[in-house]
């Protein structure tokens, strides 16, 4: 697990367009996943910020998440 959780510092452009309350929702959602071992990636953060700010609807968010989950991860490719 990364020593520091700073998704806002890593991708500030994704958070710049969010209202304060929405920013907190996104950070809190990913913080709990990070504590469970999830490593932040831009695609996941962008998808949730897009949903929260209304750029995409829940169906598109779910489609993107399913597409990402279906991709092999680096560890699987190395086998």
N, CA, C and O atoms as a GROMACS GRO file, in nm:
protein
  316
    1UNK      N    1   0.086  -0.117   0.000
    1UNK     CA    2   0.000   0.000   0.000
    1UNK      C    3   0.090   0.123   0.000
    1UNK      O    4   0.193   0.126   0.068
    2UNK      N    5   0.052   0.223  -0.075
    2UNK     CA    6   0.126   0.349  -0.077
    2UNK      C    7   0.126   0.410   0.063
    2UNK      O    8   0.029   0.397   0.138
    3UNK      N    9   0.235   0.477   0.096
    3UNK     CA   10   0.249   0.534   0.230
    3UNK      C   11   0.157   0.652   0.253
    3UNK      O   12   0.121   0.682   0.367
    4UNK      N   13   0.117   0.720   0.147
    4UNK     CA   14   0.036   0.840   0.161
    4UNK      C   15  -0.082   0.836   0.064
    4UNK      O   16  -0.068   0.797  -0.052
    5UNK      N   17  -0.197   0.876   0.113
    5UNK     CA   18  -0.317   0.882   0.029
    5UNK      C   19  -0.341   1.028  -0.011
    5UNK      O   20  -0.382   1.109   0.072
    6UNK      N   21  -0.314   1.060  -0.136
    6UNK     CA   22  -0.330   1.199  -0.182
    6UNK      C   23  -0.378   1.201  -0.327
    6UNK      O   24  -0.306   1.245  -0.417
    7UNK      N   25  -0.500   1.153  -0.349
    7UNK     CA   26  -0.550   1.151  -0.486
    7UNK      C   27  -0.575   1.292  -0.539
    7UNK      O   28  -0.565   1.314  -0.660
    8UNK      N   29  -0.605   1.385  -0.453
    8UNK     CA   30  -0.624   1.524  -0.498
    8UNK      C   31  -0.494   1.585  -0.546
    8UNK      O   32  -0.492   1.660  -0.644
    9UNK      N   33  -0.386   1.553  -0.480
    9UNK     CA   34  -0.256   1.604  -0.521
    9UNK      C   35  -0.206   1.539  -0.648
    9UNK      O   36  -0.133   1.602  -0.726
   10UNK      N   37  -0.244   1.414  -0.668
   10UNK     CA   38  -0.201   1.342  -0.788
   10UNK      C   39  -0.276   1.387  -0.914
   10UNK      O   40  -0.216   1.400  -1.021
   11UNK      N   41  -0.404   1.411  -0.900
   11UNK     CA   42  -0.488   1.449  -1.014
   11UNK      C   43  -0.573   1.571  -0.978
   11UNK      O   44  -0.695   1.561  -0.973
   12UNK      N   45  -0.511   1.685  -0.955
   12UNK     CA   46  -0.586   1.804  -0.911
   12UNK      C   47  -0.690   1.850  -1.011
   12UNK      O   48  -0.793   1.906  -0.973
   13UNK      N   49  -0.664   1.827  -1.140
   13UNK     CA   50  -0.760   1.871  -1.243
   13UNK      C   51  -0.894   1.800  -1.231
   13UNK      O   52  -0.996   1.855  -1.271
   14UNK      N   53  -0.896   1.680  -1.176
   14UNK     CA   54  -1.022   1.606  -1.160
   14UNK      C   55  -1.104   1.662  -1.044
   14UNK      O   56  -1.227   1.649  -1.042
   15UNK      N   57  -1.038   1.723  -0.948
   15UNK     CA   58  -1.106   1.775  -0.830
   15UNK      C   59  -1.139   1.924  -0.842
   15UNK      O   60  -1.225   1.974  -0.770
   16UNK      N   61  -1.070   1.993  -0.931
   16UNK     CA   62  -1.089   2.138  -0.945
   16UNK      C   63  -1.232   2.175  -0.983
   16UNK      O   64  -1.279   2.284  -0.950
   17UNK      N   65  -1.300   2.086  -1.052
   17UNK     CA   66  -1.436   2.114  -1.100
   17UNK      C   67  -1.545   2.073  -1.002
   17UNK      O   68  -1.663   2.096  -1.027
   18UNK      N   69  -1.506   2.012  -0.890
   18UNK     CA   70  -1.604   1.963  -0.794
   18UNK      C   71  -1.636   2.067  -0.688
   18UNK      O   72  -1.551   2.147  -0.648
   19UNK      N   73  -1.761   2.065  -0.643
   19UNK     CA   74  -1.797   2.144  -0.525
   19UNK      C   75  -1.732   2.078  -0.404
   19UNK      O   76  -1.697   1.961  -0.407
   20UNK      N   77  -1.716   2.155  -0.296
   20UNK     CA   78  -1.649   2.105  -0.176
   20UNK      C   79  -1.714   1.977  -0.123
   20UNK      O   80  -1.645   1.881  -0.089
   21UNK      N   81  -1.846   1.976  -0.114
   21UNK     CA   82  -1.916   1.858  -0.062
   21UNK      C   83  -1.893   1.736  -0.152
   21UNK      O   84  -1.876   1.625  -0.102
   22UNK      N   85  -1.892   1.757  -0.283
   22UNK     CA   86  -1.868   1.647  -0.376
   22UNK      C   87  -1.724   1.598  -0.366
   22UNK      O   88  -1.698   1.478  -0.377
   23UNK      N   89  -1.631   1.689  -0.346
   23UNK     CA   90  -1.491   1.653  -0.331
   23UNK      C   91  -1.473   1.562  -0.210
   23UNK      O   92  -1.400   1.462  -0.217
   24UNK      N   93  -1.538   1.596  -0.102
   24UNK     CA   94  -1.528   1.516   0.020
   24UNK      C   95  -1.586   1.375  -0.002
   24UNK      O   96  -1.528   1.277   0.044
   25UNK      N   97  -1.698   1.366  -0.073
   25UNK     CA   98  -1.760   1.237  -0.102
   25UNK      C   99  -1.662   1.148  -0.180
   25UNK      O  100  -1.644   1.031  -0.147
   26UNK      N  101  -1.600   1.204  -0.281
   26UNK     CA  102  -1.507   1.126  -0.364
   26UNK      C  103  -1.385   1.083  -0.283
   26UNK      O  104  -1.347   0.966  -0.286
   27UNK      N  105  -1.325   1.175  -0.212
   27UNK     CA  106  -1.207   1.142  -0.132
   27UNK      C  107  -1.241   1.035  -0.028
   27UNK      O  108  -1.166   0.939  -0.012
   28UNK      N  109  -1.352   1.050   0.041
   28UNK     CA  110  -1.391   0.952   0.143
   28UNK      C  111  -1.415   0.814   0.082
   28UNK      O  112  -1.377   0.712   0.140
   29UNK      N  113  -1.479   0.810  -0.034
   29UNK     CA  114  -1.506   0.682  -0.100
   29UNK      C  115  -1.376   0.609  -0.132
   29UNK      O  116  -1.366   0.488  -0.110
   30UNK      N  117  -1.279   0.681  -0.183
   30UNK     CA  118  -1.153   0.616  -0.219
   30UNK      C  119  -1.063   0.592  -0.098
   30UNK      O  120  -0.983   0.498  -0.100
   31UNK      N  121  -1.074   0.673   0.005
   31UNK     CA  122  -0.991   0.653   0.124
   31UNK      C  123  -1.021   0.518   0.188
   31UNK      O  124  -0.929   0.447   0.230
   32UNK      N  125  -1.147   0.483   0.196
   32UNK     CA  126  -1.180   0.354   0.257
   32UNK      C  127  -1.128   0.238   0.173
   32UNK      O  128  -1.083   0.138   0.228
   33UNK      N  129  -1.132   0.251   0.042
   33UNK     CA  130  -1.076   0.147  -0.046
   33UNK      C  131  -0.925   0.139  -0.031
   33UNK      O  132  -0.867   0.030  -0.030
   34UNK      N  133  -0.860   0.254  -0.020
   34UNK     CA  134  -0.715   0.260  -0.004
   34UNK      C  135  -0.672   0.188   0.124
   34UNK      O  136  -0.571   0.118   0.125
   35UNK      N  137  -0.748   0.208   0.230
   35UNK     CA  138  -0.715   0.141   0.356
   35UNK      C  139  -0.729  -0.011   0.346
   35UNK      O  140  -0.672  -0.085   0.425
   36UNK      N  141  -0.805  -0.057   0.248
   36UNK     CA  142  -0.822  -0.201   0.225
   36UNK      C  143  -0.721  -0.255   0.124
   36UNK      O  144  -0.724  -0.373   0.090
   37UNK      N  145  -0.630  -0.166   0.074
   37UNK     CA  146  -0.524  -0.212  -0.016
   37UNK      C  147  -0.537  -0.168  -0.161
   37UNK      O  148  -0.450  -0.197  -0.242
   38UNK      N  149  -0.645  -0.096  -0.196
   38UNK     CA  150  -0.661  -0.047  -0.332
   38UNK      C  151  -0.556   0.060  -0.362
   38UNK      O  152  -0.530   0.147  -0.278
   39UNK      N  153  -0.497   0.053  -0.480
   39UNK     CA  154  -0.399   0.153  -0.521
   39UNK      C  155  -0.469   0.250  -0.616
   39UNK      O  156  -0.522   0.207  -0.719
   40UNK      N  157  -0.468   0.379  -0.584
   40UNK     CA  158  -0.538   0.476  -0.670
   40UNK      C  159  -0.487   0.475  -0.813
   40UNK      O  160  -0.367   0.465  -0.839
   41UNK      N  161  -0.580   0.484  -0.906
   41UNK     CA  162  -0.545   0.499  -1.047
   41UNK      C  163  -0.635   0.606  -1.107
   41UNK      O  164  -0.748   0.628  -1.062
   42UNK      N  165  -0.584   0.671  -1.208
   42UNK     CA  166  -0.654   0.786  -1.264
   42UNK      C  167  -0.791   0.749  -1.322
   42UNK      O  168  -0.888   0.824  -1.306
   43UNK      N  169  -0.799   0.635  -1.386
   43UNK     CA  170  -0.925   0.595  -1.448
   43UNK      C  171  -1.038   0.584  -1.346
   43UNK      O  172  -1.147   0.636  -1.368
   44UNK      N  173  -1.013   0.517  -1.235
   44UNK     CA  174  -1.116   0.503  -1.133
   44UNK      C  175  -1.156   0.639  -1.074
   44UNK      O  176  -1.275   0.667  -1.054
   45UNK      N  177  -1.055   0.722  -1.047
   45UNK     CA  178  -1.084   0.853  -0.990
   45UNK      C  179  -1.161   0.940  -1.089
   45UNK      O  180  -1.257   1.007  -1.052
   46UNK      N  181  -1.120   0.937  -1.214
   46UNK     CA  182  -1.191   1.016  -1.316
   46UNK      C  183  -1.336   0.968  -1.332
   46UNK      O  184  -1.426   1.051  -1.344
   47UNK      N  185  -1.357   0.839  -1.332
   47UNK     CA  186  -1.494   0.788  -1.347
   47UNK      C  187  -1.585   0.833  -1.233
   47UNK      O  188  -1.698   0.874  -1.257
   48UNK      N  189  -1.535   0.826  -1.110
   48UNK     CA  190  -1.620   0.869  -0.998
   48UNK      C  191  -1.640   1.020  -0.997
   48UNK      O  192  -1.750   1.067  -0.969
   49UNK      N  193  -1.536   1.097  -1.028
   49UNK     CA  194  -1.556   1.243  -1.032
   49UNK      C  195  -1.652   1.280  -1.146
   49UNK      O  196  -1.731   1.373  -1.131
   50UNK      N  197  -1.645   1.209  -1.258
   50UNK     CA  198  -1.741   1.234  -1.367
   50UNK      C  199  -1.884   1.208  -1.321
   50UNK      O  200  -1.975   1.285  -1.351
   51UNK      N  201  -1.904   1.098  -1.248
   51UNK     CA  202  -2.038   1.065  -1.199
   51UNK      C  203  -2.087   1.170  -1.100
   51UNK      O  204  -2.200   1.219  -1.110
   52UNK      N  205  -2.003   1.205  -1.005
   52UNK     CA  206  -2.043   1.298  -0.899
   52UNK      C  207  -2.076   1.436  -0.955
   52UNK      O  208  -2.168   1.502  -0.906
   53UNK      N  209  -2.002   1.481  -1.057
   53UNK     CA  210  -2.030   1.615  -1.111
   53UNK      C  211  -2.137   1.614  -1.220
   53UNK      O  212  -2.171   1.719  -1.274
   54UNK      N  213  -2.191   1.495  -1.252
   54UNK     CA  214  -2.302   1.486  -1.347
   54UNK      C  215  -2.263   1.476  -1.492
   54UNK      O  216  -2.348   1.489  -1.580
   55UNK      N  217  -2.135   1.453  -1.520
   55UNK     CA  218  -2.090   1.440  -1.659
   55UNK      C  219  -2.134   1.307  -1.721
   55UNK      O  220  -2.150   1.296  -1.842
   56UNK      N  221  -2.153   1.206  -1.636
   56UNK     CA  222  -2.204   1.076  -1.681
   56UNK      C  223  -2.312   1.032  -1.583
   56UNK      O  224  -2.318   1.080  -1.470
   57UNK      N  225  -2.397   0.940  -1.629
   57UNK     CA  226  -2.500   0.887  -1.539
   57UNK      C  227  -2.452   0.754  -1.478
   57UNK      O  228  -2.345   0.704  -1.512
   58UNK      N  229  -2.533   0.699  -1.389
   58UNK     CA  230  -2.496   0.576  -1.318
   58UNK      C  231  -2.476   0.460  -1.414
   58UNK      O  232  -2.386   0.377  -1.393
   59UNK      N  233  -2.557   0.452  -1.518
   59UNK     CA  234  -2.542   0.344  -1.615
   59UNK      C  235  -2.406   0.351  -1.685
   59UNK      O  236  -2.341   0.248  -1.706
   60UNK      N  237  -2.363   0.471  -1.722
   60UNK     CA  238  -2.232   0.486  -1.787
   60UNK      C  239  -2.120   0.457  -1.688
   60UNK      O  240  -2.020   0.396  -1.725
   61UNK      N  241  -2.136   0.500  -1.564
   61UNK     CA  242  -2.036   0.469  -1.461
   61UNK      C  243  -2.023   0.317  -1.445
   61UNK      O  244  -1.911   0.265  -1.442
   62UNK      N  245  -2.136   0.248  -1.436
   62UNK     CA  246  -2.134   0.102  -1.422
   62UNK      C  247  -2.071   0.035  -1.544
   62UNK      O  248  -1.996  -0.061  -1.529
   63UNK      N  249  -2.102   0.086  -1.663
   63UNK     CA  250  -2.043   0.030  -1.785
   63UNK      C  251  -1.892   0.043  -1.783
   63UNK      O  252  -1.820  -0.053  -1.812
   64UNK      N  253  -1.844   0.162  -1.748
   64UNK     CA  254  -1.699   0.186  -1.740
   64UNK      C  255  -1.634   0.095  -1.636
   64UNK      O  256  -1.526   0.040  -1.660
   65UNK      N  257  -1.698   0.080  -1.522
   65UNK     CA  258  -1.642  -0.004  -1.415
   65UNK      C  259  -1.635  -0.150  -1.457
   65UNK      O  260  -1.537  -0.218  -1.430
   66UNK      N  261  -1.739  -0.196  -1.523
   66UNK     CA  262  -1.740  -0.335  -1.571
   66UNK      C  263  -1.633  -0.356  -1.677
   66UNK      O  264  -1.566  -0.460  -1.679
   67UNK      N  265  -1.616  -0.260  -1.765
   67UNK     CA  266  -1.513  -0.268  -1.869
   67UNK      C  267  -1.374  -0.274  -1.805
   67UNK      O  268  -1.290  -0.355  -1.846
   68UNK      N  269  -1.350  -0.190  -1.708
   68UNK     CA  270  -1.220  -0.188  -1.640
   68UNK      C  271  -1.196  -0.320  -1.565
   68UNK      O  272  -1.085  -0.373  -1.567
   69UNK      N  273  -1.298  -0.371  -1.501
   69UNK     CA  274  -1.284  -0.495  -1.424
   69UNK      C  275  -1.257  -0.615  -1.514
   69UNK      O  276  -1.195  -0.712  -1.471
   70UNK      N  277  -1.302  -0.609  -1.638
   70UNK     CA  278  -1.283  -0.720  -1.731
   70UNK      C  279  -1.141  -0.724  -1.790
   70UNK      O  280  -1.100  -0.827  -1.843
   71UNK      N  281  -1.069  -0.613  -1.780
   71UNK     CA  282  -0.932  -0.609  -1.832
   71UNK      C  283  -0.838  -0.689  -1.743
   71UNK      O  284  -0.852  -0.686  -1.620
   72UNK      N  285  -0.744  -0.759  -1.803
   72UNK     CA  286  -0.646  -0.829  -1.719
   72UNK      C  287  -0.557  -0.729  -1.646
   72UNK      O  288  -0.524  -0.623  -1.700
   73UNK      N  289  -0.519  -0.762  -1.525
   73UNK     CA  290  -0.428  -0.677  -1.450
   73UNK      C  291  -0.286  -0.718  -1.482
   73UNK      O  292  -0.262  -0.827  -1.534
   74UNK      N  293  -0.191  -0.630  -1.453
   74UNK     CA  294  -0.051  -0.654  -1.489
   74UNK      C  295   0.001  -0.789  -1.437
   74UNK      O  296   0.074  -0.858  -1.508
   75UNK      N  297  -0.036  -0.826  -1.317
   75UNK     CA  298   0.009  -0.954  -1.260
   75UNK      C  299  -0.042  -1.072  -1.342
   75UNK      O  300   0.028  -1.171  -1.357
   76UNK      N  301  -0.165  -1.062  -1.395
   76UNK     CA  302  -0.220  -1.168  -1.478
   76UNK      C  303  -0.149  -1.177  -1.612
   76UNK      O  304  -0.130  -1.287  -1.664
   77UNK      N  305  -0.111  -1.064  -1.667
   77UNK     CA  306  -0.043  -1.062  -1.796
   77UNK      C  307   0.095  -1.126  -1.786
   77UNK      O  308   0.140  -1.191  -1.881
   78UNK      N  309   0.162  -1.109  -1.675
   78UNK     CA  310   0.297  -1.161  -1.656
   78UNK      C  311   0.300  -1.313  -1.644
   78UNK      O  312   0.406  -1.373  -1.663
   79UNK      N  313   0.190  -1.375  -1.616
   79UNK     CA  314   0.187  -1.521  -1.598
   79UNK      C  315   0.199  -1.594  -1.727
   79UNK      O  316   0.198  -1.717  -1.729
   0.00000   0.00000   0.00000
